[in-house]
Amino acid sequence: MKIRIERTAQPKPHADESQLGFGRYFTDHMFWMDYTPEKGWHDARIVPYGPIALSPAATVLHYGMEVFEGLKAYRRADGRVQLFRPWDNFSRMNDSAERLCLPQLDTEFAQEALETLIRLDEAWVPSLPGTSLYIRPFEFGADPFLGLHTVHHTQFGIILSPSGSYYAEGINPVKIMIETRDVRAVRGGTGYAKCGGNYAASSRAGMYAEKKGYTQVLWLDGVERKYVEEVGAMNVMFMIDHKVVTPALLGSVLPGVTRRSCIQLLKDWGYEVEERQLAAEEIFTALAEGRLQEAWGCGTAAVVSPIGELSFHDKAYTINDFQIGPVTRRLYDELTGIQYGRLPDTHGWTKVL
Ligand SMILES: *Cc1c(COP(=O)(O)O)cnc(C)c1O
């Protein structure tokens, strides 16, 4: 499919790279294409960034028919721009879309569209340390009627946002609260899909945790409320008895690209990694017995985020003296090193544009 390009007549001024924040500024252009069962994907186009027209009855607005992805483009020291495992994001987007009965993408074309868009807006990729171009592909049902049905007209878009570090605190330890009232996902539900609805369901707990001074919540499984699952927008890992334990992917946990990358690196370094169910009680027992060395969250936005405090039923527990542990630090340095092209990419994870 050919991509039609309509350049903006009014390029925007760039924001100060030291004041970017996360997801607040957008580049000059965006990508769109449409899908109908009759025509398949069609009308691929890059147009000036701006509001879109949508029927007030559009399926996405009433029934939450939406899936999305999140990845980054990084500015290398040599000035070129590179992507990290973008094929994994588009393939996961198809898994998410399948769960919501949204149409499948041609993942190679989607990546070509992304690369074309980034090349056009390449000057927007920031270069200050810690900054990157956050990429948000998304797909939603746009049928203009309220009847409940599987989606026909679907729109796929990509927008780009030059961003700073995800957390204002940077790679400092964060405080996390184990959520005991709300649940995020259950097996058989949409937990493994990256869909907007999951975030809608999580927002109350997140807001409550924030009010109490916590950065995000750690979810428990939705059935027994016993096993830890993941943190807000990150997967989670614990180092117990010098082995790494991370919740297994049983349907309610998002299969993170960062999670997969961390597991690979840890195995490369000779660590044992257990993907299994992990009861909250097991974490606190290990902590009490001095067998819990480190805990961290991992996801594209924050990369690796050390957990310095974990609260459970209104009691706060400090992990590793609220310090960044050596394995957390090493994962952060190695991953960001590969992502920014400072370290050799021995796994074929990056694509230089
Ligand atoms: C996106 C996301 C993650 C992290 O996935 P990455 O591919 O590593 O960015 C973890 N949990 C949830 C709920 C997410 O939406």
The ligand as an SDF file (V2000), in Angstrom:
LIG
                    3D

 15 15  0  0  0  0  0  0  0  0999 V2000
    2.4990   -1.7590   28.3870 C   0  0  0  0  0  0  0  0  0  0  0  0
    2.3200   -2.4320   29.6970 C   0  0  0  0  0  0  0  0  0  0  0  0
    3.3610   -3.0920   30.3630 C   0  0  0  0  0  0  0  0  0  0  0  0
    4.8020   -3.0580   29.8880 C   0  0  0  0  0  0  0  0  0  0  0  0
    5.0000   -3.5840   28.6180 O   0  0  0  0  0  0  0  0  0  0  0  0
    6.2860   -3.1410   27.7730 P   0  0  0  0  0  0  0  0  0  0  0  0
    6.1110   -3.8410   26.4710 O   0  0  0  0  0  0  0  0  0  0  0  0
    7.4690   -3.6060   28.5140 O   0  0  0  0  0  0  0  0  0  0  0  0
    6.2420   -1.6690   27.6660 O   0  0  0  0  0  0  0  0  0  0  0  0
    3.0680   -3.7520   31.5390 C   0  0  0  0  0  0  0  0  0  0  0  0
    1.8220   -3.7680   32.0440 N   0  0  0  0  0  0  0  0  0  0  0  0
    0.7980   -3.1210   31.4510 C   0  0  0  0  0  0  0  0  0  0  0  0
   -0.5440   -3.1810   32.0460 C   0  0  0  0  0  0  0  0  0  0  0  0
    1.0070   -2.4340   30.2560 C   0  0  0  0  0  0  0  0  0  0  0  0
   -0.0070   -1.7940   29.6760 O   0  0  0  0  0  0  0  0  0  0  0  0
  1  2  1  0
  2  3  1  0
  2 14  2  0
  3  4  1  0
  3 10  2  0
  4  5  1  0
  5  6  1  0
  6  7  2  0
  6  8  1  0
  6  9  1  0
 10 11  1  0
 11 12  2  0
 12 13  1  0
 12 14  1  0
 14 15  1  0
M  END
$$$$
